Amino acid sequence: MTYFLVTFVFMLIVIIFMAIGVMFGRRTIKGSCGGISNENCVCIKKCDKRKKMEAEGSA
């Protein structure tokens, strides 16, 4: 039971720190422009690889 409580408290502390990081960070999640799911590029400024893929796809 002690191991469970120690693990539970540790995970709770980790979750609290992650929540604080999200609240103060306010940064958007950034994806890659050439990853596995190429349709879901979330880049604000498109990289050269993404521009090339879009040019080849529309041609």
C-alpha positions in Angstrom: 0.0 0.0 0.0 2.9 2.3 0.7 4.2 1.9 -2.9 0.8 2.8 -4.2 0.6 6.0 -2.2 4.1 7.1 -3.1 3.5 6.4 -6.7 0.1 8.2 -6.6 1.6 11.3 -4.9 4.5 11.4 -7.4 2.1 11.2 -10.4 -0.1 13.8 -8.8 2.9 16.2 -8.4 3.9 15.5 -12.0 0.4 16.3 -13.3 0.3 19.5 -11.2 3.7 20.7 -12.6 2.5 19.9 -16.2 -0.7 21.9 -15.6 1.3 24.9 -14.2 3.6 24.7 -17.2 0.6 24.8 -19.6 -0.9 27.7 -17.7 2.2 29.8 -17.8 3.6 28.6 -21.1 0.7 29.5 -23.4 2.6 28.2 -26.4 0.8 26.4 -29.1 1.6 22.8 -29.9 3.9 22.6 -32.9 3.9 19.9 -35.5 6.3 18.9 -38.2 5.7 19.8 -41.8 6.9 16.5 -43.2 5.9 13.9 -40.7 3.7 10.8 -41.1 0.4 12.7 -41.4 1.2 15.2 -44.1 -2.3 16.5 -44.3 -2.3 18.0 -40.8 0.5 20.5 -40.9 0.0 23.0 -38.1 3.1 25.1 -38.9 2.4 28.8 -38.8 5.2 29.4 -41.4 5.4 26.6 -43.9 8.8 25.0 -44.2 10.5 24.3 -47.6 9.6 20.6 -47.4 5.9 21.3 -46.9 5.9 23.9 -49.8 7.5 21.3 -52.1 5.0 18.6 -51.1 2.0 21.0 -51.7 3.5 22.0 -55.1 3.9 18.4 -56.2 0.4 17.5 -54.9 -1.4 20.3 -56.8 0.5 19.7 -60.1 
